[in-house]
Amino acid sequence: MSQILTLDDPALIDAIKNGAVGVIPTDTIYGIVCDAANPAAVAKLYALKHREHKPGTIIAASVDQLVGLGLKRRYLVPVEQYWPGAVSVVIPSYELGYLHQGVGSLAVRIPADNGLQSLLKQTGPLLTSSANQPGEPVANSVAEAQAYFGDDVEYYVDGGDLSNHQPSSLVRVVDDALEVLRPGAVTIEE
């Protein structure tokens, strides 16, 4: 049976650190999340989302946390001007194959939301993917997320109705130019 927790609940931090997969409100939309440093939890999240060769996004409290996970600082420094905020940036990642699923890159973001920042400082980086199934609308409430995942996830954090929220803007730096891969919460000029 899945638990309903809050972002500041010590049980949530314990669950994440022990490899649980669950649904939380991120700085943008509801996301299914797990400890990004736990390959077994990551495999479970990808299985629940039926994802192959389409990695999720890593959210972290700081660039240092991303570097600690194994990402190269040289790819993060040029894009840290977009953080904290609702901009996910695709960077090269030839390591961490369990996260990038053979794609060789990962989207990363440092959220501005205070509650989420506090959680990330205690858990470390999280892998997140929108709380839905491929081709289905994004969950705007915990009830909608429960309809997708039921008791297949260990916990849900209720952040209310997020139907007026947009996913993060997704960008990639190519030869010192910015390419918008997905418009979202932040308007970005290419």
C-alpha positions in Angstrom: 0.0 0.0 0.0 1.4 3.4 -1.0 1.9 6.1 1.7 0.8 9.7 1.4 3.7 11.8 2.7 4.8 15.4 2.7 8.0 16.9 1.3 9.3 17.6 4.8 8.5 14.2 6.2 11.6 12.3 7.4 9.9 9.1 6.2 10.1 10.5 2.6 13.9 11.1 2.9 14.3 7.5 4.3 12.1 6.0 1.6 14.2 7.8 -1.2 17.5 6.8 0.4 16.3 3.2 0.7 15.5 3.0 -3.0 11.8 3.7 -3.1 10.1 5.1 -6.2 7.3 7.6 -5.7 5.4 10.6 -7.0 6.1 14.2 -5.8 5.2 17.7 -7.0 8.4 19.1 -8.6 9.0 22.7 -9.3 7.0 22.3 -12.5 4.7 19.2 -12.6 4.1 16.0 -10.8 7.1 13.7 -11.3 7.8 10.1 -10.6 11.1 10.1 -8.7 13.9 8.0 -7.2 17.5 8.4 -5.9 19.6 9.1 -9.0 22.6 7.3 -7.5 20.7 4.0 -7.0 20.8 1.9 -10.2 18.1 -0.5 -8.9 15.7 2.3 -8.1 16.4 3.9 -11.5 15.7 0.6 -13.3 12.4 0.3 -11.4 11.4 3.9 -12.3 12.2 3.3 -16.0 10.2 0.0 -15.9 7.2 1.7 -14.4 7.3 4.4 -17.1 8.0 1.9 -19.9 11.0 4.0 -20.9 13.9 2.8 -23.1 16.4 5.2 -24.7 14.5 8.1 -23.3 16.1 9.1 -20.0 14.4 11.3 -17.4 15.7 14.5 -15.9 18.1 14.7 -12.9 17.1 17.4 -10.4 19.6 18.5 -7.7 20.1 21.1 -5.1 23.4 22.3 -6.6 26.0 21.9 -9.4 28.2 20.3 -6.7 25.5 17.5 -6.2 25.5 16.9 -10.0 29.3 16.6 -10.0 29.1 14.3 -7.0 26.8 12.1 -9.0 29.4 11.8 -11.7 28.6 14.5 -14.2 31.4 16.6 -15.6 31.6 20.1 -14.1 32.9 21.5 -17.5 29.5 20.7 -19.0 27.6 22.3 -16.1 29.4 25.6 -15.7 28.3 27.1 -19.0 24.6 26.4 -18.3 24.4 27.2 -14.6 23.1 30.7 -15.5 19.7 29.1 -16.0 19.5 27.9 -12.4 17.8 27.7 -10.1 14.8 27.6 -12.3 12.5 25.6 -14.5 15.0 25.1 -17.3 16.4 21.5 -17.9 19.6 21.4 -19.9 20.8 18.4 -21.9 24.5 17.8 -21.3 26.8 15.0 -22.5 27.2 12.1 -20.1 29.2 9.1 -21.3 29.3 7.7 -17.8 26.2 6.8 -15.8 24.8 4.5 -18.5 22.2 3.2 -16.1 20.7 6.7 -16.1 21.1 7.8 -19.7 20.0 4.4 -21.2 22.7 4.5 -23.9 21.8 7.9 -25.2 25.0 9.5 -23.9 23.4 12.6 -22.5 21.2 13.6 -19.6 18.8 16.5 -18.9 19.7 18.2 -15.6 18.0 21.0 -13.6 18.4 22.8 -10.3 14.9 23.8 -9.1 14.1 27.1 -7.5 11.3 25.7 -5.2 12.3 26.0 -1.6 10.6 22.8 -0.4 12.1 20.8 -3.2 15.5 22.4 -2.6 15.3 21.3 1.1 14.4 17.8 0.1 17.2 17.6 -2.5 19.8 18.8 0.1 18.9 15.8 2.2 18.5 13.1 -0.5 21.0 14.1 -3.1 20.0 14.2 -6.8 16.8 12.6 -7.9 15.9 11.1 -11.3 12.5 12.4 -12.3 10.1 11.8 -15.2 6.6 13.2 -15.7 3.9 11.3 -13.7 2.1 9.7 -16.6 2.4 6.8 -19.0 3.8 7.3 -22.6 1.2 9.2 -24.7 -1.0 10.0 -21.8 -1.6 13.4 -20.2 0.6 14.5 -17.3 -0.9 13.9 -13.9 -2.2 17.2 -12.5 -3.1 15.8 -9.1 -2.1 12.9 -6.8 -5.4 11.2 -7.7 -4.4 11.3 -11.4 -0.9 10.0 -10.6 -2.5 7.2 -8.5 -4.6 6.2 -11.5 -1.4 5.7 -13.5 0.8 4.0 -10.9 -1.5 2.8 -8.0 0.5 0.8 -5.5 3.4 0.2 -7.9 5.1 3.2 -6.3 5.8 3.4 -2.5 4.7 6.9 -1.8 2.8 10.0 -3.1 3.3 13.6 -2.0 0.2 15.8 -2.5 1.0 19.2 -3.8 -2.5 20.1 -4.8 -3.8 20.8 -8.3 -0.9 21.6 -10.7 -3.0 21.9 -13.8 -1.8 25.5 -14.4 1.9 24.4 -14.3 4.0 23.6 -17.3 6.9 21.2 -17.7 10.4 22.7 -17.6 11.8 24.2 -20.7 14.3 21.7 -22.2 17.4 23.1 -24.0 20.7 21.9 -25.3 23.9 23.9 -26.0 25.3 23.3 -29.5 28.4 25.1 -30.5 27.8 28.0 -28.0 24.2 28.4 -29.3 21.1 27.4 -27.4 18.6 25.0 -29.0 15.2 24.7 -27.5 14.1 21.1 -27.5 10.8 21.6 -25.7 9.2 24.9 -24.8 8.0 25.1 -21.2 7.7 27.1 -18.1 10.5 29.5 -19.0 10.6 31.4 -22.4 14.0 31.1 -23.9 15.3 32.8 -27.0 17.4 30.7 -29.3 
